[in-house]
Amino acid sequence: MKSPTYFPIRAVAATAVFALSLATATAATTNVIFSFEEDEGEYADTDLETDSAGNIYGTTVLGGDFGGGTVFQLSPTPNGWVHTVLYSFTGGADGGEPYKGVTVDREGNLYGTAVTGGSGSCEGGCGVAYKLTNSGGAWTQTVIHAFTGGDDGSGPGARLTVDRSGNVYGMAPTGGAYGSGTIYKIRQVQGGAWTLRVIHAFTGGADGGTGSAGRMILRHGHLYGAATTGGTYGSGVVFELTPRGVGEWDFKTLYSFRGQPDGSFPYGALLFDASGNIYGTTYYGGANGIGAVYKLSRRPVGEWNENVLYSFQEGTDGNSPISNLVFDGAGNLYGTTSEGGLGSGTIFQLSPVGGGQWTETIVHLFQGPPDGAFAYNGMVVDRFGNFYGATVHGGDNDDGSIYKFTP
């Protein structure tokens, strides 16, 4: 079951032919730490979030008490990980099908989106943005905005960004003034009510359209993100929003993807390095048309300079990445592919080798139950240096899994 908000994911046939060296793969370990089953949630199309205590938070699109998805917590104990459903969606006014996980604010509250439910004229509802508040171990859900499918957008599936003042930012892939999605800000006003303001309506032209599912990055007061379509060449953009005046923002396209052999369809979140360069993945494009990893570097004027660091090769190293990227302490990049490898996707490592060149190594081939399968998201690194990710299938019951990866 997939929301029409999201493009269909294809499963590819398994292959036993590998052209890449897997020499370093034995140095890494990947272990499933939790397997979902329907009453606990299923189809974990979720980025993960960790807190200072080492707890992991995420969402499942389906399952739970009412079949409308869940927000969950995994807590480390001496005897393993304990799974707790913090909230089960009904698919009604509270929302349904929560994609891409939650964001933890400074007080430990959780914020997320659900692509269906709520209100509006969309089939099944136009979706909601919500807040979960913990009081003495009991979690209470509040809908902070029910989308109408009008100028505010519809089908919100991207992770939310929360600033230090508690303002919430996100993207809706459809609806808006031009029908190509919106970027919005939700803030709490006097009396406790929440109000939404659209800070950019995508036109589907040079500014892009259909905001990506990756969480926008708030950096030095500016918002950075990607739109999966549109741009000068119709292959998506990376953008920057700069605040000006009260409630107004300036939108700037940092880079327009050109399509094969350049990247195309940037679906995951962005990653900044210490020098301000941006890294990400594209689902299509690259030399072989099945995805790429790219780097953007600032220019004094005009759009940023882009380099494709790696183009995926079908049937060998995985393909069709829709994940974010993460760095380890040595400067290596890690991400996942949604397909390829043995047929269920991969975890890959990119290592700099000098002269702007990078080499790719497959560090895990997802094999399906009881291993994970189909990683539609990247990984998060906790404060202890542990990597965690989710898969939409696999695990003991083939309903999805959470895994721990150790480089």
C-alpha positions in Angstrom: 0.0 0.0 0.0 1.6 3.3 -1.1 0.3 6.8 -1.0 0.1 8.4 -4.5 2.3 11.1 -3.0 5.3 8.9 -3.5 6.7 7.3 -6.6 6.5 3.5 -6.9 9.6 1.5 -5.9 10.5 -1.4 -8.0 11.9 -4.6 -6.7 14.7 -6.0 -9.0 15.7 -9.5 -9.5 18.6 -10.9 -7.4 21.9 -11.4 -9.1 25.0 -13.3 -8.1 27.4 -11.3 -10.3 29.5 -8.7 -8.6 32.2 -6.6 -10.3 33.2 -4.7 -7.2 35.6 -5.7 -4.5 34.0 -6.4 -1.2 37.3 -6.8 0.5 36.5 -4.4 3.4 33.0 -5.6 3.9 34.0 -8.2 6.5 35.3 -5.4 8.7 31.8 -4.0 9.1 28.9 -5.6 10.9 25.2 -5.2 10.3 22.7 -6.6 12.8 18.9 -6.4 12.9 18.0 -5.1 16.4 14.2 -5.2 15.9 11.8 -6.9 13.5 8.3 -5.4 13.1 5.1 -7.4 13.0 1.7 -6.0 12.0 0.3 -5.0 15.4 3.6 -3.2 16.2 3.6 -1.5 12.9 4.8 -2.4 9.4 6.5 -0.8 6.4 9.1 1.3 8.2 9.7 3.9 5.6 11.4 6.1 8.2 14.4 8.2 8.9 15.5 7.6 12.5 16.1 10.0 15.3 18.1 9.4 18.5 18.1 11.3 21.8 20.9 11.8 24.4 19.8 8.6 26.3 20.3 6.5 23.2 16.6 5.9 22.4 15.7 5.6 18.8 12.5 7.1 17.3 10.7 6.5 14.0 7.4 5.8 12.3 5.8 2.9 10.4 3.5 3.7 7.5 1.0 0.9 8.3 0.1 -1.3 11.2 -0.6 -0.4 14.8 -3.9 -0.6 16.7 -5.9 0.8 13.8 -3.8 0.0 10.7 -3.0 3.6 10.1 0.7 3.5 11.1 2.6 4.2 14.3 5.2 6.3 16.0 7.6 4.1 17.9 10.5 4.2 20.4 13.3 1.6 20.8 15.1 1.8 24.1 18.4 0.1 24.9 18.5 -2.2 27.9 21.0 -4.7 29.2 18.9 -7.5 27.7 18.4 -5.9 24.3 16.1 -3.3 22.7 12.6 -2.7 24.0 10.0 -1.5 21.4 7.2 0.8 22.5 4.4 2.1 20.3 4.0 5.8 21.4 1.0 6.4 19.1 -1.2 4.5 16.7 -2.9 6.5 14.0 -6.5 6.0 13.2 -6.4 7.3 9.7 -9.1 9.9 10.6 -8.7 13.4 12.0 -5.4 12.5 13.6 -3.8 11.5 10.3 -2.7 8.2 8.7 0.4 6.8 6.9 3.2 8.7 8.6 6.2 8.6 6.4 9.8 9.5 7.1 9.9 9.6 10.9 9.8 12.3 13.6 12.0 15.1 14.9 12.8 15.6 18.6 12.8 19.2 19.9 14.9 20.5 22.9 12.1 19.5 25.3 11.8 16.0 24.0 8.6 16.5 22.1 8.2 14.8 18.7 7.0 16.3 15.5 6.1 14.6 12.3 3.7 14.4 9.3 1.1 12.0 7.9 0.2 12.0 4.3 -3.5 11.0 4.7 -6.2 11.7 7.2 -7.0 15.0 8.6 -9.4 17.0 6.5 -9.7 18.6 3.1 -11.1 17.4 -0.2 -8.2 14.9 -1.0 -9.2 11.2 -1.2 -8.5 9.8 2.3 -7.8 13.3 3.7 -5.0 15.8 2.8 -2.7 14.9 5.6 -1.5 16.5 8.9 1.4 17.8 10.8 1.4 16.7 14.4 3.1 17.0 17.7 3.6 14.3 20.4 4.0 15.4 24.0 5.3 13.2 26.8 3.8 13.7 30.3 4.8 11.2 32.9 5.4 8.5 30.2 2.0 9.1 28.5 2.2 10.5 25.0 -0.5 12.9 23.7 -0.9 13.7 20.0 -1.9 17.2 18.8 -2.6 18.0 15.2 -0.8 21.3 14.6 -2.1 21.7 11.0 -4.6 19.8 8.9 -3.8 20.4 5.3 -6.7 21.4 3.0 -5.2 20.6 -0.4 -5.4 24.3 -1.3 -2.7 26.9 -1.0 -1.2 25.2 2.0 -0.5 22.0 0.1 -1.4 18.3 0.5 0.1 14.9 1.3 2.9 16.1 3.6 5.5 13.3 3.8 8.7 15.1 4.5 10.4 15.2 7.9 10.0 18.4 9.8 12.7 20.8 11.0 12.3 22.6 14.4 14.2 25.7 15.2 15.3 26.9 18.7 12.1 28.9 19.1 9.9 25.9 18.5 8.9 27.0 14.9 8.3 24.0 12.6 9.3 23.9 8.9 8.3 21.3 6.3 7.4 20.6 2.7 4.3 19.3 1.0 4.8 17.6 -2.4 1.4 18.5 -3.9 -1.1 21.3 -3.8 -0.2 24.9 -3.2 -0.9 28.0 -5.4 0.6 26.3 -8.5 -0.2 22.7 -7.7 3.5 21.7 -7.4 3.8 21.7 -3.6 4.8 24.1 -0.8 7.4 25.0 1.8 5.7 26.0 5.0 6.3 27.3 8.5 4.1 26.5 11.5 4.3 28.5 14.7 2.5 28.6 17.9 0.7 31.9 18.7 -0.6 33.4 21.9 -3.2 31.1 23.5 -1.5 28.0 22.2 -3.0 27.7 18.7 -0.8 26.9 15.8 -0.8 28.8 12.5 0.7 27.9 9.1 2.3 30.3 6.6 3.4 29.2 3.2 6.9 30.6 2.7 7.3 29.3 -0.8 4.9 27.8 -3.4 6.8 25.7 -6.0 5.8 26.6 -9.5 7.3 23.5 -11.1 9.5 25.7 -13.2 13.0 27.0 -12.5 12.4 26.8 -8.7 11.5 23.1 -8.9 8.5 21.2 -7.8 7.5 18.3 -5.4 9.7 18.9 -2.4 11.8 16.0 -1.4 11.0 13.7 1.6 14.3 14.6 3.2 14.3 17.0 6.2 15.4 20.5 5.4 18.5 21.7 7.1 18.4 24.9 9.1 22.0 26.4 8.9 22.9 29.9 10.1 19.2 30.9 9.9 18.9 29.7 6.3 16.8 26.7 5.1 18.3 24.3 2.6 16.5 21.4 0.8 15.8 19.7 -2.5 12.9 19.5 -4.8 12.6 16.3 -6.8 11.3 17.7 -10.1 11.4 20.9 -12.1 14.4 23.2 -12.3 15.9 24.5 -15.5 16.3 21.0 -16.9 13.3 19.3 -15.3 15.4 17.0 -13.1 15.1 18.7 -9.7 16.9 21.3 -7.7 18.8 22.1 -4.5 17.5 25.4 -3.0 18.2 27.9 -0.2 15.6 30.0 1.6 16.8 33.2 3.3 14.6 35.1 5.8 13.9 38.8 5.0 11.6 41.0 6.9 8.7 39.7 9.0 7.5 36.4 7.7 9.1 36.8 4.2 11.7 34.5 2.7 13.8 34.8 -0.5 14.0 31.6 -2.5 17.2 30.8 -4.5 18.0 27.8 -6.7 21.5 26.7 -5.8 21.7 24.0 -8.5 19.5 22.6 -11.2 20.2 18.9 -12.0 20.6 18.1 -15.7 19.8 14.5 -15.9 22.0 11.7 -17.1 25.0 11.7 -16.8 24.4 14.3 -14.1 22.0 13.4 -11.2 18.2 13.4 -11.5 15.4 13.3 -8.9 17.1 14.2 -5.6 14.9 12.5 -3.0 16.8 12.3 0.2 18.0 15.0 2.7 21.1 17.1 2.2 24.4 16.8 4.2 26.8 19.7 4.9 30.5 19.2 5.6 32.6 21.6 7.9 33.5 23.7 4.8 29.9 24.3 3.8 29.9 21.8 0.8 26.6 19.9 0.3 26.3 16.2 -0.4 23.4 14.1 -1.5 22.0 11.3 -3.6 19.7 11.2 -6.7 17.4 8.3 -7.5 17.9 8.6 -11.3 20.7 10.0 -13.4 24.4 9.4 -13.1 26.4 7.8 -15.9 24.1 4.8 -16.0 20.8 6.4 -15.3 20.2 4.6 -12.0 21.4 7.0 -9.4 24.3 9.0 -8.2 26.1 10.6 -5.3 26.9 14.3 -5.8 28.8 17.2 -4.1 27.9 20.9 -4.5 30.5 23.6 -3.8 29.8 27.3 -3.5 30.8 29.6 -6.4 31.2 33.4 -6.0 28.3 34.0 -8.3 25.7 31.9 -10.0 24.6 28.4 -9.3 26.9 26.2 -7.2 29.5 23.9 -8.8 28.4 20.2 -8.9 30.5 17.1 -9.1 29.1 13.6 -9.4 31.2 11.6 -6.9 29.9 8.2 -7.9 27.4 6.7 -10.5 25.8 3.4 -9.5 26.1 0.3 -11.7 23.1 -1.9 -12.0 23.3 -5.4 -10.7 26.6 -5.0 -8.8 26.8 -2.2 -6.3 23.1 -1.3 -5.9 21.0 1.3 -7.5 18.3 3.9 -7.0 19.4 5.6 -3.7 16.8 7.7 -2.0 18.7 8.1 1.3 20.5 10.8 3.1 24.3 10.5 3.6 26.3 10.5 6.8 30.0 10.9 7.6 32.1 8.8 9.9 35.0 10.3 11.9 37.5 9.6 9.1 35.6 11.5 6.5 34.0 8.5 4.7 30.5 8.9 3.4 27.8 6.2 4.0 24.4 5.7 2.5 22.0 3.1 1.2 20.5 2.0 -2.1 16.8 1.1 -2.3 17.5 -1.7 -4.8 20.3 -3.7 -6.4 23.0 -5.8 -4.7 21.3 -9.2 -4.1 18.0 -7.6 -5.0 17.1 -6.0 -1.7 19.5 -3.0 -1.6 22.8 -2.2 -0.1 24.8 -0.1 2.4 27.7 1.6 0.6 30.8 3.5 1.7 32.5 6.3 -0.4 36.1 7.1 0.6 38.1 10.1 -0.6 41.3 9.0 -2.4 42.7 12.5 -3.3 42.4 14.7 -6.3 38.6 15.0 -5.8 38.2 11.3 -6.5 36.2 8.8 -4.3 36.1 5.0 -4.3 33.0 3.0 -3.5 32.8 -0.2 -1.3 29.8 -2.2 -0.6 29.8 -2.8 3.2 26.5 -4.7 3.4 24.2 -6.5 1.0 20.7 -6.8 2.4 19.4 -10.3 2.0 15.8 -10.3 3.1 14.3 -12.2 6.1 15.7 -12.4 8.7 18.0 -9.6 7.5 16.6 -6.3 6.4 15.3 -5.6 2.8 14.8 -2.4 0.8 16.4 0.5 2.7 14.3 3.5 1.6 16.2 5.7 4.0 19.7 6.4 5.1 21.2 6.1 8.6 21.6 8.2 11.7 24.7 8.3 13.9 24.2 8.6 17.6 26.5 10.3 20.0 28.4 7.1 20.6 29.2 6.7 17.0 26.7 3.9 16.3 24.9 3.9 12.9 21.2 2.9 12.8 18.7 2.5 9.8 15.4 1.1 8.8 14.1 -1.2 6.0 10.6 -1.4 4.8 10.7 -5.2 4.4 12.8 -7.9 5.8 13.3 -8.8 9.5 11.8 -12.0 11.0 8.3 -11.3 9.6 9.1 -9.4 6.4 7.2 -6.4 7.8 10.4 -4.2 8.2 13.3 -4.0 10.5 15.7 -1.6 12.4 19.3 -2.4 12.1 22.6 -1.4 13.6 25.6 -0.9 11.4 29.2 -0.8 12.7 31.8 0.4 10.2 
